[in-house]
Amino acid sequence: MNRIFLDVHALQTVPPSNLNRDDTGAPKTAVYGGVPRARVSSQAWKRAIRTYFKEEHLLDPAELGVRTKKVVELLAGRIAGLDPSVGQETALTLADEVVKAAGIKTEVPKRKADQAKKDAGPVPAPESKYLVFLSSRQLDGLARHALEGAADITAFLRTKENKARAKELADTRHSVDIALFGRMVADVADINVDAAVQVAHALSVHRVDNESDYYTAVDDKNKDEETGAGMIGTVDFNSATLYRYAALGVHQLAANLGQGLREDEPRTEPVRRAVEAFVHAFVSSLPTGKINTFGHHTQPDAVVVRLRTTRPISYVAAFEDPVRSDGGGHLREAADRLAAYATEVERAYGDPETTLTWVLRVGPATHKLAELGTEAGTQRELAAAVARAVAERLEKPA
């Protein structure tokens, strides 16, 4: 298969906010170009993207996965859903056995076992020792496999064929989010999935110093003679124009998805659908750290998407020398720099014969970016156009 990469770049300005906290509760930062920058970790934004898939119904629930330690309890629910005659305790036993047959170790957490013993309650369901990422279709397959051996699940899974089948069911028919972001299972390396997407830490294009807000809260039941606040505290924040970047290996995504999520669709259709959902979600998703405090609801001011056959290229070096405000903000200078740097990098390293570019932008400050490629009128038009081009590339012979 042809190597196909999708680079997604975005400039996004956020007001005072604390999107992604460190261990002290302050916004995360990094030093780049010799100065401190605002930073939002890739993990935080990937989580926001996965959440956006579900909240905005960009994909069918059957095309998504669940990441949890409570995999036994989750699978037991699937088993009971397929056969309501199976009791809860039996469903948990079946689920635990088939999960272990797939190579995933489980145990009852000690704190929960101790609490159950103290309360004289039922033994809690076993949990995996780490987060396990399974697709909806993998869970359904494992549930059906467990029911096949329900008469004697231990003997059923003792056979080499049935045990291998459990592992196979956990490693086929991946969901879109698993295909995009990958999966690591510490105990079963052979069912790991290489991520098709690499998401960079978002960095401010300029120097940022965190600030602290001192706040008070009034007790509504205070009497007139009771002065002072009911509580006081501080919250750290910053504001920034962020450069965001992600690289999607379309060929890896296609390999992870396999032959398709549905039997009756063309080979390229699940990839097209996944790419459209990813571009849409990357652009509009937003980490929600302290969002009730700051209400930092913004969309990117500019998005540049490039489809290429050479290796991915980030344009973050355009901001290694931090943008300095002239009193009119950072966006215009950031957009001008991004346009100039992208042009120079593509001249030196790009392949104009095979590279396609789309631009989505807002306002006059980003006008120079329009020169980079085809302008999209809306976010939906952008995502759809990129996805169609990806499908066309996949259909071409290697």
C-alpha positions as semicolon CSV with decimal commas, in nm:
position;residue;x (nm);y (nm);z (nm)
1;M;0,000;0,000;0,000
2;N;0,116;0,354;-0,074
3;R;0,248;0,554;0,221
4;I;0,004;0,839;0,274
5;F;0,031;1,099;0,549
6;L;-0,207;1,367;0,663
7;D;-0,064;1,669;0,844
8;V;-0,311;1,886;1,036
9;H;-0,192;2,225;1,165
10;A;-0,401;2,473;1,365
11;L;-0,364;2,812;1,528
12;Q;-0,603;2,858;1,817
13;T;-0,629;3,144;2,063
14;V;-0,763;3,067;2,408
15;P;-0,850;3,330;2,673
16;P;-0,755;3,299;3,040
17;S;-0,787;2,925;3,107
18;N;-0,634;2,616;3,262
19;L;-0,697;2,349;3,000
20;N;-0,444;2,096;3,125
21;R;-0,304;2,102;3,480
22;D;0,025;1,975;3,619
23;D;0,068;1,809;3,959
24;T;0,045;2,146;4,136
25;G;-0,276;2,250;3,962
26;A;-0,104;2,507;3,741
27;P;-0,137;2,508;3,360
28;K;0,131;2,290;3,198
29;T;0,424;2,471;3,042
30;A;0,739;2,396;2,844
31;V;1,052;2,585;2,748
32;Y;1,090;2,625;2,372
33;G;1,311;2,875;2,196
34;G;1,458;2,965;2,533
35;V;1,135;3,099;2,683
36;P;0,844;2,945;2,877
37;R;0,540;2,852;2,667
38;A;0,188;2,744;2,749
39;R;0,148;2,373;2,680
40;V;-0,144;2,132;2,645
41;S;-0,035;1,770;2,647
42;S;-0,108;1,538;2,358
43;Q;-0,282;1,300;2,598
44;A;-0,527;1,572;2,704
45;W;-0,617;1,658;2,346
46;K;-0,645;1,294;2,235
47;R;-0,889;1,236;2,519
48;A;-1,085;1,542;2,403
49;I;-1,094;1,403;2,048
50;R;-1,224;1,063;2,161
51;T;-1,489;1,231;2,374
52;Y;-1,588;1,453;2,081
53;F;-1,644;1,147;1,861
54;K;-1,914;1,031;2,103
55;E;-2,068;1,361;2,205
56;E;-2,109;1,487;1,848
57;H;-2,212;1,144;1,710
58;L;-1,943;1,161;1,441
59;L;-1,924;0,783;1,438
60;D;-2,163;0,500;1,513
61;P;-2,117;0,364;1,869
62;A;-2,028;0,028;1,713
63;E;-1,724;0,196;1,555
64;L;-1,587;0,313;1,890
65;G;-1,414;0,145;2,180
66;V;-1,403;0,162;2,559
67;R;-1,088;0,204;2,769
68;T;-1,134;0,077;3,123
69;K;-1,000;-0,139;3,403
70;K;-1,355;-0,265;3,458
71;V;-1,336;-0,486;3,150
72;V;-1,479;-0,793;3,329
73;E;-1,787;-0,602;3,447
74;L;-1,827;-0,447;3,101
75;L;-1,802;-0,782;2,927
76;A;-2,042;-0,943;3,176
77;G;-2,299;-0,683;3,076
78;R;-2,255;-0,782;2,710
79;I;-2,295;-1,149;2,799
80;A;-2,617;-1,084;2,993
81;G;-2,742;-0,869;2,706
82;L;-2,695;-1,154;2,459
83;D;-2,851;-1,413;2,693
84;P;-3,076;-1,264;2,966
85;S;-3,108;-1,606;3,128
86;V;-2,747;-1,586;3,247
87;G;-2,731;-1,455;3,603
88;Q;-2,500;-1,173;3,710
89;E;-2,260;-1,394;3,904
90;T;-2,234;-1,644;3,620
91;A;-2,184;-1,364;3,366
92;L;-1,898;-1,224;3,572
93;T;-1,734;-1,567;3,595
94;L;-1,765;-1,623;3,220
95;A;-1,631;-1,276;3,148
96;D;-1,335;-1,313;3,383
97;E;-1,234;-1,646;3,233
98;V;-1,252;-1,530;2,872
99;V;-1,064;-1,207;2,951
100;K;-0,785;-1,409;3,112
101;A;-0,786;-1,647;2,814
102;A;-0,718;-1,345;2,593
103;G;-0,404;-1,285;2,801
104;I;-0,528;-0,997;3,016
105;K;-0,456;-1,044;3,386
106;T;-0,733;-0,960;3,633
107;E;-0,770;-0,940;4,009
108;V;-1,012;-0,805;4,266
109;P;-0,867;-0,471;4,388
110;K;-0,759;-0,510;4,750
111;R;-0,929;-0,192;4,868
112;K;-1,260;-0,307;4,720
113;A;-1,222;-0,657;4,859
114;D;-1,147;-0,520;5,206
115;Q;-1,447;-0,286;5,191
116;A;-1,677;-0,569;5,076
117;K;-1,554;-0,787;5,362
118;K;-1,613;-0,504;5,608
119;D;-1,965;-0,449;5,478
120;A;-2,033;-0,824;5,447
121;G;-2,126;-0,759;5,086
122;P;-2,069;-0,960;4,767
123;V;-1,717;-1,001;4,629
124;P;-1,652;-0,721;4,377
125;A;-1,588;-0,798;4,012
126;P;-1,224;-0,853;3,914
127;E;-1,050;-0,570;3,728
128;S;-0,754;-0,558;3,495
129;K;-0,432;-0,417;3,639
130;Y;-0,423;-0,150;3,371
131;L;-0,658;0,025;3,133
132;V;-0,769;-0,207;2,853
133;F;-0,891;-0,060;2,524
134;L;-1,142;-0,286;2,345
135;S;-1,375;-0,214;2,056
136;S;-1,748;-0,267;2,075
137;R;-1,721;-0,549;1,822
138;Q;-1,437;-0,714;2,015
139;L;-1,648;-0,711;2,330
140;D;-1,941;-0,864;2,143
141;G;-1,715;-1,133;1,996
142;L;-1,571;-1,222;2,335
143;A;-1,921;-1,229;2,487
144;R;-2,042;-1,477;2,224
145;H;-1,729;-1,687;2,273
146;A;-1,793;-1,701;2,649
147;L;-2,151;-1,813;2,592
148;E;-2,034;-2,093;2,364
149;G;-1,848;-2,241;2,659
150;A;-2,097;-2,145;2,929
151;A;-2,166;-2,506;3,029
152;D;-1,806;-2,544;3,152
153;I;-1,605;-2,234;3,074
154;T;-1,286;-2,364;3,238
155;A;-1,280;-2,680;3,028
156;F;-1,387;-2,488;2,719
157;L;-1,097;-2,243;2,741
158;R;-0,849;-2,512;2,836
159;T;-0,837;-2,626;2,475
160;K;-0,566;-2,464;2,266
161;E;-0,811;-2,374;1,989
162;N;-1,063;-2,193;2,211
163;K;-0,794;-2,009;2,407
164;A;-0,634;-1,890;2,081
165;R;-0,977;-1,782;1,959
166;A;-1,021;-1,558;2,264
167;K;-0,695;-1,380;2,188
168;E;-0,787;-1,354;1,820
169;L;-1,121;-1,193;1,903
170;A;-0,941;-0,929;2,110
171;D;-0,708;-0,849;1,820
172;T;-0,939;-0,820;1,520
173;R;-1,213;-0,579;1,411
174;H;-1,061;-0,276;1,580
175;S;-1,269;0,033;1,646
176;V;-1,182;0,364;1,480
177;D;-1,040;0,514;1,801
178;I;-0,818;0,210;1,862
179;A;-0,702;0,221;1,498
180;L;-0,623;0,591;1,534
181;F;-0,464;0,609;1,878
182;G;-0,332;0,257;1,921
183;R;-0,339;0,019;2,214
184;M;-0,077;-0,119;2,449
185;V;-0,145;-0,427;2,662
186;A;0,152;-0,488;2,890
187;D;0,093;-0,862;2,936
188;V;0,000;-0,941;2,575
189;A;0,236;-0,758;2,342
190;D;0,111;-0,945;2,037
191;I;-0,231;-0,774;2,058
192;N;-0,081;-0,426;2,077
193;V;-0,190;-0,185;1,803
194;D;0,046;0,073;1,655
195;A;-0,117;0,417;1,657
196;A;-0,193;0,570;1,320
197;V;-0,201;0,921;1,470
198;Q;0,073;1,119;1,639
199;V;-0,050;1,427;1,826
200;A;0,200;1,692;1,930
201;H;0,182;1,886;2,254
202;A;0,013;2,215;2,174
203;L;0,252;2,506;2,237
204;S;0,197;2,879;2,255
205;V;0,364;3,068;1,972
206;H;0,480;3,331;2,222
207;R;0,620;3,356;2,572
208;V;0,368;3,285;2,847
209;D;0,392;3,339;3,220
210;N;0,127;3,178;3,438
211;E;-0,089;3,406;3,650
212;S;-0,287;3,342;3,968
213;D;-0,643;3,447;4,042
214;Y;-0,735;3,512;4,407
215;Y;-1,105;3,445;4,463
216;T;-1,355;3,454;4,747
217;A;-1,696;3,295;4,792
218;V;-1,973;3,441;5,005
219;D;-2,183;3,230;5,244
220;D;-2,544;3,294;5,138
221;K;-2,662;3,242;5,499
222;N;-2,430;3,501;5,653
223;K;-2,600;3,763;5,868
224;D;-2,522;4,132;5,832
225;E;-2,287;4,123;6,130
226;E;-2,096;3,828;5,986
227;T;-1,837;3,982;5,756
228;G;-1,578;3,814;5,541
229;A;-1,584;3,535;5,286
230;G;-1,708;3,182;5,336
231;M;-1,398;3,055;5,159
232;I;-1,095;3,191;4,974
233;G;-0,854;3,036;4,731
234;T;-0,641;3,079;4,421
235;V;-0,646;2,926;4,074
236;D;-0,364;2,949;3,821
237;F;-0,428;3,031;3,457
238;N;-0,277;3,170;3,139
239;S;-0,392;3,275;2,793
240;A;-0,224;3,188;2,465
241;T;-0,229;3,153;2,090
242;L;-0,149;2,783;2,045
243;Y;0,010;2,598;1,756
244;R;-0,147;2,252;1,733
245;Y;-0,028;1,966;1,512
246;A;-0,114;1,605;1,435
247;A;0,019;1,357;1,181
248;L;-0,205;1,075;1,058
249;G;-0,053;0,777;0,875
250;V;-0,342;0,685;0,648
251;H;-0,176;0,359;0,541
252;Q;-0,139;0,256;0,907
253;L;-0,502;0,350;0,975
254;A;-0,614;0,134;0,681
255;A;-0,405;-0,159;0,807
256;N;-0,545;-0,123;1,160
257;L;-0,903;-0,114;1,039
258;G;-0,851;-0,415;0,814
259;Q;-1,114;-0,493;0,556
260;G;-1,378;-0,267;0,699
261;L;-1,617;-0,227;0,985
262;R;-1,909;-0,356;0,781
263;E;-1,905;-0,637;0,529
264;D;-2,118;-0,458;0,270
265;E;-1,903;-0,147;0,219
266;P;-1,605;-0,070;-0,008
267;R;-1,258;-0,127;0,136
268;T;-1,182;0,245;0,148
269;E;-1,509;0,353;0,310
270;P;-1,417;0,288;0,677
271;V;-1,091;0,478;0,626
272;R;-1,273;0,768;0,460
273;R;-1,522;0,781;0,744
274;A;-1,248;0,764;1,009
275;V;-1,044;1,040;0,843
276;E;-1,346;1,269;0,815
277;A;-1,431;1,215;1,182
278;F;-1,073;1,269;1,292
279;V;-1,022;1,594;1,101
280;H;-1,356;1,723;1,229
281;A;-1,279;1,624;1,590
282;F;-0,919;1,745;1,590
283;V;-1,030;2,087;1,475
284;S;-1,321;2,136;1,715
285;S;-1,238;1,930;2,023
286;L;-1,127;2,114;2,335
287;P;-0,989;1,993;2,669
288;T;-1,231;2,085;2,946
289;G;-0,996;2,148;3,238
290;K;-1,148;2,423;3,458
291;I;-1,396;2,503;3,183
292;N;-1,671;2,598;3,432
293;T;-1,431;2,849;3,583
294;F;-1,304;3,004;3,260
295;G;-1,552;2,918;2,982
296;H;-1,268;2,901;2,729
297;H;-1,486;2,799;2,434
298;T;-1,295;2,892;2,118
299;Q;-1,241;2,739;1,775
300;P;-0,916;2,752;1,574
301;D;-0,854;3,076;1,386
302;A;-0,680;2,880;1,110
303;V;-0,641;2,518;1,002
304;V;-0,404;2,389;0,734
305;V;-0,430;2,026;0,619
306;R;-0,174;1,866;0,390
307;L;-0,201;1,524;0,226
308;R;0,142;1,396;0,127
309;T;0,339;1,085;0,038
310;T;0,666;1,204;0,195
311;R;0,710;1,187;0,571
312;P;0,507;1,412;0,807
313;I;0,634;1,767;0,865
314;S;0,549;1,985;1,164
315;Y;0,575;2,361;1,122
316;V;0,644;2,429;1,491
317;A;0,990;2,568;1,407
318;A;0,815;2,874;1,263
319;F;0,771;2,976;1,628
320;E;1,109;2,875;1,772
321;D;1,174;3,248;1,787
322;P;0,872;3,349;1,998
323;V;0,617;3,587;1,849
324;R;0,630;3,922;2,023
325;S;0,313;4,125;2,052
326;D;0,314;4,476;1,911
327;G;0,014;4,558;2,123
328;G;-0,225;4,405;1,871
329;G;-0,206;4,041;1,975
330;H;-0,014;3,741;1,842
331;L;-0,242;3,584;1,581
332;R;-0,157;3,795;1,275
333;E;0,217;3,753;1,318
334;A;0,171;3,381;1,390
335;A;-0,035;3,331;1,073
336;D;0,216;3,526;0,862
337;R;0,503;3,322;1,000
338;L;0,320;2,995;0,948
339;A;0,246;3,082;0,584
340;A;0,605;3,184;0,515
341;Y;0,763;2,888;0,692
342;A;0,529;2,633;0,535
343;T;0,613;2,769;0,190
344;E;0,987;2,745;0,252
345;V;0,974;2,396;0,405
346;E;0,763;2,262;0,119
347;R;1,002;2,418;-0,135
348;A;1,296;2,243;0,031
349;Y;1,144;1,910;0,130
350;G;0,797;1,874;-0,019
351;D;0,667;1,709;-0,332
352;P;0,430;1,950;-0,508
353;E;0,328;1,681;-0,756
354;T;0,167;1,464;-0,488
355;T;0,086;1,707;-0,205
356;L;-0,265;1,849;-0,164
357;T;-0,345;2,136;0,072
358;W;-0,664;2,275;0,224
359;V;-0,707;2,587;0,437
360;L;-0,985;2,685;0,674
361;R;-0,947;3,028;0,830
362;V;-1,134;3,302;1,010
363;G;-1,082;3,680;0,986
364;P;-0,834;3,912;0,810
365;A;-0,544;3,829;1,043
366;T;-0,505;3,489;0,874
367;H;-0,535;3,604;0,511
368;K;-0,178;3,502;0,410
369;L;-0,256;3,139;0,485
370;A;-0,508;3,138;0,200
371;E;-0,213;3,125;-0,041
372;L;-0,114;2,779;0,079
373;G;-0,398;2,583;-0,081
374;T;-0,767;2,540;-0,150
375;E;-0,987;2,731;0,090
376;A;-1,272;2,544;0,257
377;G;-1,581;2,741;0,350
378;T;-1,672;2,541;0,659
379;Q;-1,527;2,284;0,891
380;R;-1,758;2,014;0,754
381;E;-1,656;2,095;0,397
382;L;-1,290;2,072;0,498
383;A;-1,327;1,732;0,666
384;A;-1,534;1,592;0,380
385;A;-1,293;1,715;0,110
386;V;-0,990;1,573;0,288
387;A;-1,163;1,237;0,343
388;R;-1,265;1,210;-0,024
389;A;-0,908;1,280;-0,136
390;V;-0,777;1,015;0,104
391;A;-1,019;0,755;-0,036
392;E;-0,914;0,841;-0,391
393;R;-0,547;0,800;-0,301
394;L;-0,613;0,462;-0,141
395;E;-0,790;0,339;-0,452
396;K;-0,486;0,410;-0,671
397;P;-0,255;0,111;-0,730
398;A;0,070;0,111;-0,528
